[in-house]
Amino acid sequence: MATTTTIQEATLPKYQEDFLKDMLASTKFLTTKGMDVPEYKDYIAGLAPEELEAFEKAKEGIGAYQPFLDKASDLTDAGAGLTMMGADVLKGTEAQYDPSSYKEFMDPYMEDVIAATDKQIQKQKEMDAQTLAAKAGTAFGGSRAAVQDAMLRSEYGDYAAGLGAKMRSAGFNIAQTQAQTAFENAQRRGQNAAQIFNQLGQGITSIGGQQANLGGMQQQMMGRDVQTLLGIGGAQRAQEQAGLSADLKTFQAQQKQPYQELAFASDIFRGVPSTQSTQTTQYAPDPSLISQIGGLGLGVYGLSQGQGGLGSFFGFPSA
C-alpha cells in the first residue's frame, strides 16, 4: 500500500528574510572582526610641564639652606669669641692701681737737671763769695769776712738742697699724676673695648641668626613655589585627563555601537509579528524501494531470530 508523506514548512516574507540575512551577516562579521581593545596608557594624562618644573625645584631645594646654616654657625662662633674677649678685657679693668707705677713716668733726666742747676748755684755762690770777701776785707777785716762767707755758703747750700727737693717732689707729683691718669685711661679704654667687643659679638651673633632665618625663608619660599607649580600643573593635568577620559568613553561607545545596533535590530525583529505561510508537500515512495525495505526487514528479522530475537540483534537484552 502506498504511503503519502506530508511536510509543512514555514516561510518568512521576503523583506523579513532579507532583514534576517543581513543581521546574520553583520553578526558573523562582528564576531569575526572582534572588538578593538584600547591602549589605556594612551588615555592617561602625563605630567604637566609645571609639575616637572616643581620636581626639579624640589631637587634643587634639597640642602639649599645648608650654606646659610653653615654661615650662621660661623658667625655665631665668631660672635661668641668676641663676647668672651670683651669679658676678658673687662676682667682686666678690675685690677687696683699700683702706687709704684709712677716710676715708669719719672723723667730720666731729672737728676741731670738737678745736677746742672746745682752746678749753676755753686758757680753763682763762688762769685758772690768773692764779691763778699772783697768788700768784707776792705771794711771789716779778715774775721768778719770769714763769718759772712760761711753764712753765704750755708744759704746757698740750703737753697740748692731745697731747690733739688722741690724739683724731685715736682717730678714725683707729675709722674704720679701721669701714672694715675694713664691707669684711669687704661681702665676706661679697657671698659670701652670690652663694651665694643660685647656689642660686636652680639651684632655678629644676630647676623648669624639672620642668616639662619634667611635659609629658612628661602626654603619656605621654594616650598611655596613648588606647591604653586604642583597646583597649576595638577589642574592642567586634570583638565587634560578629563578630555582623554571623554575620548576613551567616546571610543568605547563607538566600539559598542555596532553591537548595540545589532541587538536593537534583533529586538525589533523579534517584536515584529511574522506573516508565515505553510507549504505542504506530499509524495509517495517508489514501490521498488518499499519492496527493498520490506525484504531488508525480513532478512533482519530472520537473522534476529537466530541471534535470540530482534532486541538482542540491536543490542537490547531479551525479555
C-alpha positions, 0 to 999 in steps of 0.5 A: 500500500502506498504511503503519502508523506506530508511536510509543512514548512514555514516561510518568512516574507521576503523583506523579513528574510532579507532583514534576517540575512543581513543581521546574520551577516553583520553578526558573523562579521562582528564576531569575526572582526572582534572588538578593538581593545584600547591602549589605556596608557594612551588615555592617561594624562602625563605630567604637566610641564609645571609639575616637572618644573616643581620636581626639579625645584624640589631637587634643587631645594634639597640642602639649599639652606645648608650654606646659610646654616653653615654661615650662621654657625660661623658667625655665631662662633665668631660672635661668641669669641668676641663676647668672651674677649670683651669679658676678658678685657673687662676682667682686666679693668678690675685690677687696683692701681699700683702706687709704684707705677709712677716710676715708669713716668719719672723723667730720666733726666731729672737728676741731670737737671738737678745736677746742672742747676746745682752746678749753676748755684755753686758757680753763682755762690763762688762769685758772690763769695768773692764779691763778699770777701772783697768788700768784707776785707776792705771794711771789716777785716779778715774775721768778719769776712770769714763769718759772712762767707760761711753764712753765704755758703750755708744759704746757698747750700740750703737753697740748692738742697731745697731747690733739688727737693722741690724739683724731685717732689715736682717730678714725683707729683707729675709722674704720679699724676701721669701714672694715675691718669694713664691707669684711669685711661687704661681702665676706661679704654679697657671698659670701652673695648670690652663694651665694643667687643660685647656689642660686636659679638652680639651684632655678629651673633644676630647676623648669624641668626639672620642668616639662619632665618634667611635659609629658612625663608628661602626654603619656605619660599621654594616650598611655596613655589613648588606647591604653586607649580604642583597646583597649576600643573595638577589642574592642567593635568586634570583638565587634560585627563578629563578630555582623554577620559571623554575620548576613551568613553567616546571610543568605547561607545563607538566600539559598542555601537555596532553591537548595540545596533545589532541587538536593537535590530534583533529586538525589533525583529523579534517584536515584529509579528511574522506573516508565515505561510505553510507549504505542504508537500506530499509524495509517495515512495517508489514501490521498488524501494518499499519492496527493498525495505520490506525484504531488508526487514525480513532478512533482519528479522530472520537473522534476529531470530537466530541471534535470540530475537530482534532486541538482542540483534540491536543490542537490547537484552531479551525479555 
